[in-house]
Amino acid sequence: MTDTPLAPAPIRAVKTPKVGIVSLGCPKALVDSERIITRLRAEGYQIAPDYAGADLVLVNTCGFLDSARDESLAAIGEAIEANGKVIVTGCLGAEPEVIQRAHPKVLAVTGPHQYEAVMDAVHTHLTPPHNPHLDLVPESGLRLTPRHYAYLKISEGCNNRCSFCIIPKLRGDLVSRPIHHVLAEAEKLVAAGVKELLVISQDTSAYGLDIRYKPETWRGAEYETRFLDLARGLGSLGVWTRMHYVYPYPHVDNIIPLMAEGLITPYLDIPFQHASAPVLKAMKRPGNQDKVLARIANWRRDVPDLAIRSTFIVGFPGETDEDFEILLDFIREAKIDRAGCFRYENVAHAESGKLENHVPAELKEERWHRFMEVQAEVSAARAAAQVGKTLDVIIDEADDQTPGGWIGRSKADAPEVDAVVYVASRNALKSGDIVSVRITGADDYDLYGDVA
């Protein structure tokens, strides 16, 4: 046998995907286009100089004047005719029905500043090129939370105008992510080992309102971009799904049956903020104490183990002693499981700073302490009622202070903000394990138990 050198393997030319871009409108739109191009190039896409050389075309539209709208619609039509694969973004994208009515063949429509949605649409319709550096990143992305739980953001901004809040000034009005994008992200997270999804936004129950609950397809089924369908989709993934920042709109009642079925974690984070009608009116918050108490009673009738977390503000401008007592009575009667309480502060640019009858700092402090005392009593009673029960507990970490001890959470506890369960186990556990724990003791907030 002779040593014959092997012929080198033939080098296959890999076609780099190319994206064309048409940018219309003002300099702000031009900057948006530059950012999109930057993202595309960073991921390895090439920018095509004309329709013929592009695998896909992005049209960044303007919708400020009627003439600009007409120009944008004409540009979309030209791109469809010349190329066939078109994604639309920009100001006119805030009115997707206008675009889709004129050009039903567009692949996707996103509004202004929605860079993530633009990139998602590009990825959907034009596979990203292989990148040996980017491909080292797991499909679910890099996260700062432990491997077994993850936050799932479903929207940006807020349509509410609470007098004490400046979120809409900072983040704008509600912008919901398309439901199929959210569910696909959740699916990837679960595939990567996540066992608990924490749904977050500024106003979770308003999800989809801004896009008129637009239906999308996920796993071959149609889901409307709304709170209930989101809960149904996430509930099908077989992990704990915890709903945060839920405004108490009437349609929140619709997910209670999903909790009763075990599809959604029996936990609602509802920022009531107060219980007194005059204070809620000054806050520009909805609320009727009697109706809220009746709804909570109905929820707990259908889901006895439902845990309710909330946040409250004491010392709001104009809050009287009577208002504060109403708040304390509400905490006792509603049996709020987990409550955060904040002393009112004048936030720069918030409308509440202009209200009359601001509460003195000493009185705010006194009311805060009284609130926390009442909440501790309620929480202690709720915790004591768990003694003797067997609960599912997700393990977060080892308890360094106790040999054989672990720290976890029940379905009533979100990470970082709620109570914990101290678990004794003869066998080694690991973060992310979900174990049955017999509860043997309780203090004001936390529980103690043994692996059953």
C-alpha positions as CSV (number, residue, x, y, z in Angstrom):
1,M,0.0,0.0,0.0
2,T,1.5,3.3,-1.0
3,D,1.0,6.5,0.9
4,T,-1.1,8.4,-1.5
5,P,-2.2,11.8,-0.3
6,L,-6.0,12.2,0.1
7,A,-7.6,14.6,-2.2
8,P,-9.0,17.6,-0.4
9,A,-12.8,17.6,0.0
10,P,-14.5,19.9,-2.4
11,I,-15.4,23.2,-1.0
12,R,-19.1,23.9,-1.3
13,A,-20.1,27.5,-1.9
14,V,-22.6,28.5,0.7
15,K,-25.1,31.1,-0.4
16,T,-25.3,34.0,2.0
17,P,-28.9,35.2,2.4
18,K,-29.5,38.8,1.2
19,V,-32.0,41.3,2.4
20,G,-33.0,44.4,0.5
21,I,-34.3,47.5,2.3
22,V,-36.4,50.4,1.2
23,S,-36.4,53.2,3.8
24,L,-39.0,56.0,3.5
25,G,-39.9,59.0,5.7
26,C,-38.1,61.1,8.2
27,P,-34.6,60.8,9.7
28,K,-36.1,58.9,12.7
29,A,-37.2,56.2,10.2
30,L,-33.7,56.3,8.6
31,V,-32.1,55.7,12.0
32,D,-34.5,52.7,12.5
33,S,-33.4,51.4,9.1
34,E,-29.8,51.7,10.1
35,R,-30.4,49.8,13.3
36,I,-32.1,47.1,11.4
37,I,-29.3,46.9,8.9
38,T,-26.8,46.7,11.8
39,R,-28.7,43.8,13.3
40,L,-28.9,42.0,10.0
41,R,-25.2,42.4,9.2
42,A,-24.2,41.3,12.8
43,E,-26.1,38.1,12.1
44,G,-24.3,37.5,8.8
45,Y,-27.0,38.6,6.4
46,Q,-25.9,40.6,3.3
47,I,-27.6,43.8,2.2
48,A,-28.8,43.6,-1.4
49,P,-28.6,46.8,-3.5
50,D,-31.7,45.9,-5.6
51,Y,-34.8,43.8,-5.7
52,A,-33.3,41.2,-8.1
53,G,-30.4,40.4,-5.8
54,A,-32.5,40.1,-2.6
55,D,-34.0,37.0,-1.1
56,L,-36.4,39.1,0.9
57,V,-37.2,42.9,1.0
58,L,-37.9,45.1,4.0
59,V,-40.0,48.2,3.5
60,N,-39.7,50.8,6.3
61,T,-42.8,52.9,5.9
62,C,-43.9,56.4,6.8
63,G,-47.5,57.3,7.7
64,F,-47.4,60.9,8.9
65,L,-49.3,62.4,6.0
66,D,-51.7,61.0,3.5
67,S,-49.2,61.5,0.7
68,A,-46.6,59.6,2.7
69,R,-49.1,56.7,3.3
70,D,-49.7,56.6,-0.4
71,E,-46.0,56.5,-1.2
72,S,-45.5,53.7,1.3
73,L,-48.3,51.6,-0.1
74,A,-46.9,52.2,-3.6
75,A,-43.4,51.1,-2.5
76,I,-44.8,48.0,-0.9
77,G,-46.6,47.1,-4.1
78,E,-43.5,47.7,-6.2
79,A,-41.5,45.5,-3.9
80,I,-44.0,42.7,-4.1
81,E,-44.2,42.9,-7.8
82,A,-40.4,42.9,-8.2
83,N,-39.4,40.4,-5.5
84,G,-42.5,38.7,-4.0
85,K,-41.2,38.3,-0.5
86,V,-41.8,41.5,1.5
87,I,-41.9,42.4,5.2
88,V,-43.3,45.8,6.3
89,T,-42.2,47.8,9.3
90,G,-42.3,51.5,10.4
91,C,-45.0,54.0,11.1
92,L,-47.6,52.7,8.7
93,G,-47.1,49.3,10.3
94,A,-49.0,50.6,13.3
95,E,-52.1,50.2,11.1
96,P,-51.5,46.6,9.8
97,E,-55.1,46.3,8.5
98,V,-54.4,49.2,6.0
99,I,-51.4,47.4,4.6
100,Q,-52.9,44.0,4.6
101,R,-56.0,45.2,2.9
102,A,-54.0,46.9,0.1
103,H,-51.3,44.1,-0.1
104,P,-52.5,40.8,1.3
105,K,-49.3,39.1,0.1
106,V,-47.0,40.8,2.6
107,L,-45.3,38.2,4.8
108,A,-45.4,40.2,8.1
109,V,-46.2,43.7,9.4
110,T,-44.6,45.3,12.5
111,G,-44.9,48.8,13.9
112,P,-42.2,51.4,14.5
113,H,-39.2,50.6,16.8
114,Q,-40.2,46.9,16.9
115,Y,-36.7,45.7,16.0
116,E,-37.2,42.3,17.7
117,A,-40.4,41.6,15.8
118,V,-38.6,42.6,12.5
119,M,-35.8,40.2,13.2
120,D,-38.2,37.5,14.2
121,A,-40.1,38.0,10.9
122,V,-36.8,37.9,8.9
123,H,-35.7,34.7,10.7
124,T,-39.1,33.1,10.0
125,H,-38.9,33.8,6.2
126,L,-35.2,33.7,5.6
127,T,-33.0,31.3,7.6
128,P,-30.0,33.1,9.2
129,P,-26.6,32.1,7.9
130,H,-24.4,29.8,10.0
131,N,-22.3,31.8,12.3
132,P,-19.7,29.8,14.4
133,H,-19.8,32.5,17.1
134,L,-23.5,33.1,17.4
135,D,-24.2,29.4,17.1
136,L,-22.4,28.8,20.4
137,V,-25.4,30.6,22.0
138,P,-28.2,28.2,23.0
139,E,-31.4,28.5,21.0
140,S,-33.2,29.7,24.1
141,G,-30.8,32.5,24.6
142,L,-28.6,33.6,27.5
143,R,-30.4,34.3,30.8
144,L,-29.5,35.8,34.2
145,T,-32.0,33.6,36.0
146,P,-31.3,30.0,37.2
147,R,-31.8,27.3,34.5
148,H,-35.1,26.1,35.9
149,Y,-37.2,29.3,35.7
150,A,-37.4,32.1,33.2
151,Y,-39.3,35.4,32.8
152,L,-41.4,35.6,29.7
153,K,-42.1,39.2,28.5
154,I,-45.3,39.5,26.5
155,S,-45.5,43.2,25.8
156,E,-44.0,46.6,26.3
157,G,-45.6,49.9,27.5
158,C,-48.9,50.5,29.1
159,N,-52.2,52.2,28.1
160,N,-53.2,53.0,31.7
161,R,-52.6,56.5,33.1
162,C,-52.2,56.0,36.8
163,S,-51.5,59.3,38.4
164,F,-48.5,58.1,40.3
165,C,-46.8,56.2,37.4
166,I,-44.6,57.4,34.6
167,I,-44.2,54.1,32.8
168,P,-46.2,55.3,29.7
169,K,-43.9,58.3,29.5
170,L,-40.8,56.1,29.6
171,R,-42.0,53.1,27.6
172,G,-44.9,54.4,25.6
173,D,-48.3,52.8,25.1
174,L,-49.0,49.0,25.1
175,V,-47.2,47.1,22.4
176,S,-48.0,43.4,22.5
177,R,-45.7,40.7,21.1
178,P,-47.5,38.4,18.5
179,I,-48.8,35.4,20.4
180,H,-47.0,32.9,18.2
181,H,-43.7,34.6,19.0
182,V,-44.3,34.4,22.7
183,L,-45.4,30.8,22.6
184,A,-42.5,29.8,20.4
185,E,-40.1,31.4,22.9
186,A,-41.8,29.6,25.8
187,E,-41.5,26.3,23.9
188,K,-37.7,26.9,23.4
189,L,-37.3,27.7,27.1
190,V,-39.1,24.6,28.2
191,A,-37.0,22.5,25.7
192,A,-33.9,24.0,27.4
193,G,-34.9,22.8,30.8
194,V,-37.1,25.6,32.2
195,K,-39.8,24.3,34.5
196,E,-41.4,27.5,35.6
197,L,-42.5,30.4,33.3
198,L,-43.1,33.8,34.9
199,V,-45.3,35.9,32.6
200,I,-44.5,39.6,32.9
201,S,-45.5,42.9,31.3
202,Q,-46.8,46.3,32.5
203,D,-50.4,45.1,32.2
204,T,-50.7,41.4,31.4
205,S,-54.5,41.2,31.2
206,A,-54.5,43.9,28.5
207,Y,-52.3,41.7,26.3
208,G,-53.3,42.0,22.6
209,L,-55.7,44.9,23.0
210,D,-53.4,47.1,20.9
211,I,-53.5,44.7,17.9
212,R,-57.1,43.8,18.3
213,Y,-56.4,40.3,19.5
214,K,-54.9,39.4,16.1
215,P,-55.0,35.6,15.6
216,E,-51.8,33.7,14.8
217,T,-50.9,30.0,14.3
218,W,-48.8,28.0,16.7
219,R,-48.4,24.2,16.6
220,G,-51.0,24.1,13.8
221,A,-53.7,25.7,15.9
222,E,-55.0,29.3,15.9
223,Y,-54.5,31.4,19.0
224,E,-55.8,35.0,19.4
225,T,-53.3,37.4,20.8
226,R,-55.2,37.8,24.1
227,F,-54.8,36.9,27.8
228,L,-56.9,33.7,27.8
229,D,-55.4,32.2,24.7
230,L,-51.9,33.0,26.0
231,A,-52.8,31.1,29.2
232,R,-54.1,28.2,27.2
233,G,-51.1,28.0,25.0
234,L,-48.6,28.2,27.9
235,G,-50.7,25.7,29.9
236,S,-50.2,23.1,27.2
237,L,-46.4,23.1,27.8
238,G,-46.7,21.2,31.0
239,V,-44.7,23.5,33.3
240,W,-45.6,25.9,36.1
241,T,-46.9,29.1,34.5
242,R,-47.2,32.1,36.9
243,M,-49.1,35.3,35.9
244,H,-47.7,38.6,37.1
245,Y,-49.0,42.2,36.9
246,V,-52.6,41.3,36.1
247,Y,-55.1,44.2,36.2
248,P,-58.4,43.0,37.7
249,Y,-60.4,43.3,34.4
250,P,-63.6,41.1,34.3
251,H,-62.0,38.8,31.7
252,V,-59.4,37.7,34.3
253,D,-62.2,35.4,35.6
254,N,-61.8,33.4,32.5
255,I,-58.5,31.8,33.4
256,I,-59.7,30.6,36.8
257,P,-61.0,27.4,35.2
258,L,-57.6,26.8,33.7
259,M,-56.1,27.0,37.2
260,A,-58.8,24.6,38.5
261,E,-57.7,22.1,35.7
262,G,-54.1,22.4,36.7
263,L,-53.0,24.0,33.4
264,I,-52.0,27.3,35.0
265,T,-50.3,27.8,38.4
266,P,-53.0,28.9,40.9
267,Y,-51.3,32.3,41.5
268,L,-52.3,35.8,40.5
269,D,-50.2,38.9,41.0
270,I,-52.7,41.8,41.0
271,P,-51.5,45.2,41.9
272,F,-54.6,46.5,43.7
273,Q,-52.6,49.5,45.1
274,H,-55.5,50.5,47.5
275,A,-59.1,49.7,48.5
276,S,-60.6,53.1,49.2
277,A,-62.7,54.5,46.4
278,P,-61.6,58.1,46.8
279,V,-57.9,57.1,46.8
280,L,-58.3,54.8,43.8
281,K,-60.1,57.7,42.0
282,A,-57.2,60.0,42.8
283,M,-54.8,57.3,41.6
284,K,-56.8,56.9,38.3
285,R,-57.2,53.2,39.1
286,P,-60.3,51.0,38.6
287,G,-61.7,49.4,41.7
288,N,-64.8,48.7,43.8
289,Q,-64.0,47.0,47.1
290,D,-67.2,45.1,47.4
291,K,-67.0,43.7,43.8
292,V,-63.4,42.8,44.2
293,L,-64.0,41.0,47.4
294,A,-66.9,39.1,45.8
295,R,-64.7,38.1,42.8
296,I,-61.9,36.9,45.1
297,A,-64.4,34.8,47.0
298,N,-65.6,33.2,43.8
299,W,-62.0,32.6,42.6
300,R,-61.2,30.8,45.9
301,R,-64.4,28.9,45.7
302,D,-63.4,27.4,42.4
303,V,-59.6,27.2,43.2
304,P,-59.2,26.8,47.0
305,D,-55.4,26.9,46.8
306,L,-55.3,30.1,44.8
307,A,-52.6,32.5,46.1
308,I,-53.0,36.2,45.5
309,R,-50.0,38.6,45.5
310,S,-50.5,42.3,45.4
311,T,-48.8,45.7,45.9
312,F,-50.2,48.7,47.8
313,I,-49.3,52.3,48.4
314,V,-49.9,54.0,51.8
315,G,-49.8,57.7,52.3
316,F,-51.1,58.6,48.9
317,P,-52.0,62.3,48.7
318,G,-55.4,62.9,50.3
319,E,-55.4,59.5,52.0
320,T,-57.4,59.9,55.3
321,D,-57.4,57.8,58.4
322,E,-60.7,56.3,57.2
323,D,-59.2,55.5,53.8
324,F,-56.4,53.7,55.5
325,E,-58.7,51.7,57.7
326,I,-60.6,50.6,54.6
327,L,-57.4,49.4,53.2
328,L,-56.5,47.4,56.3
329,D,-60.1,45.9,56.4
330,F,-59.6,44.9,52.7
331,I,-56.3,43.1,53.5
332,R,-58.0,41.1,56.3
333,E,-61.1,40.2,54.4
334,A,-59.5,39.4,51.0
335,K,-56.8,37.4,52.8
336,I,-54.1,38.6,50.5
337,D,-51.4,35.9,50.7
338,R,-48.4,38.0,49.6
339,A,-48.3,41.8,49.8
340,G,-45.7,44.4,49.1
341,C,-46.3,47.9,50.6
342,F,-44.7,51.1,49.5
343,R,-44.7,54.5,51.1
344,Y,-45.9,57.0,48.6
345,E,-43.2,59.1,46.9
346,N,-43.4,62.0,44.5
347,V,-42.0,60.6,41.3
348,A,-40.7,63.3,39.0
349,H,-43.2,64.1,36.2
350,A,-46.0,62.1,37.8
351,E,-49.4,63.8,38.0
352,S,-49.9,62.8,41.6
353,G,-47.3,65.3,42.7
354,K,-49.7,68.1,41.9
355,L,-52.5,66.7,44.1
356,E,-53.4,68.4,47.3
357,N,-53.2,67.2,50.9
358,H,-50.0,65.3,50.8
359,V,-49.5,63.0,53.8
360,P,-46.6,63.9,56.2
361,A,-43.6,61.6,56.1
362,E,-44.1,60.5,59.8
363,L,-47.7,59.5,59.2
364,K,-46.8,57.6,56.0
365,E,-44.2,55.7,58.1
366,E,-46.7,54.9,60.8
367,R,-49.2,53.7,58.3
368,W,-46.6,51.5,56.6
369,H,-45.7,49.8,59.9
370,R,-49.4,49.2,60.7
371,F,-50.0,47.8,57.2
372,M,-47.0,45.4,57.6
373,E,-48.3,44.2,61.0
374,V,-51.7,43.4,59.6
375,Q,-50.2,41.7,56.6
376,A,-48.0,39.6,58.8
377,E,-51.0,38.4,60.7
378,V,-52.9,37.5,57.6
379,S,-49.8,35.8,56.1
380,A,-49.1,33.8,59.3
381,A,-52.7,32.5,59.4
382,R,-52.5,31.5,55.7
383,A,-49.1,29.8,56.3
384,A,-50.4,27.9,59.4
385,A,-53.2,26.5,57.4
386,Q,-50.7,24.7,55.2
387,V,-49.3,22.6,58.1
388,G,-50.1,19.0,57.6
389,K,-50.6,19.3,53.8
390,T,-48.4,17.9,51.1
391,L,-47.4,20.5,48.5
392,D,-45.4,20.4,45.3
393,V,-42.2,22.4,45.8
394,I,-39.7,23.5,43.2
395,I,-36.1,23.4,44.5
396,D,-34.1,26.6,44.0
397,E,-30.9,25.9,45.9
398,A,-29.2,24.0,48.8
399,D,-29.6,25.5,52.3
400,D,-26.0,26.2,53.3
401,Q,-27.1,26.6,56.9
402,T,-28.6,23.2,57.3
403,P,-27.0,19.8,56.3
404,G,-29.4,17.9,54.1
405,G,-31.5,21.1,53.7
406,W,-32.9,22.7,50.6
407,I,-34.7,25.9,49.8
408,G,-37.6,25.8,47.4
409,R,-41.0,27.4,46.7
410,S,-44.5,26.2,46.5
411,K,-46.9,27.2,43.8
412,A,-47.9,30.1,46.0
413,D,-44.5,31.7,45.8
414,A,-42.7,33.5,43.0
415,P,-38.9,33.8,43.2
416,E,-37.3,36.8,44.9
417,V,-40.5,38.4,46.0
418,D,-42.5,35.8,48.0
419,A,-41.9,33.3,50.8
420,V,-39.9,30.1,50.6
421,V,-40.2,26.5,51.8
422,Y,-37.3,25.0,53.8
423,V,-37.1,21.3,52.8
424,A,-35.4,18.5,54.6
425,S,-34.4,15.5,52.4
426,R,-32.5,12.3,53.0
427,N,-31.6,12.2,49.3
428,A,-29.7,14.7,47.3
429,L,-31.8,17.1,45.3
430,K,-30.9,19.6,42.6
431,S,-32.1,22.9,41.5
432,G,-35.2,22.5,39.3
433,D,-36.4,19.3,41.0
434,I,-40.1,19.4,41.8
435,V,-40.8,17.3,44.9
436,S,-43.7,16.5,47.2
437,V,-43.2,18.0,50.6
438,R,-45.1,17.4,53.8
439,I,-45.4,20.7,55.6
440,T,-44.5,20.3,59.3
441,G,-44.2,24.0,60.4
442,A,-44.7,27.6,59.5
443,D,-43.7,31.1,60.6
444,D,-45.2,34.4,59.5
445,Y,-44.2,33.8,55.9
446,D,-42.1,30.7,55.3
447,L,-42.9,27.0,55.5
448,Y,-40.9,24.0,56.7
449,G,-41.3,20.4,55.6
450,D,-39.9,17.0,54.7
451,V,-39.8,15.3,51.3
452,A,-42.8,13.0,51.4
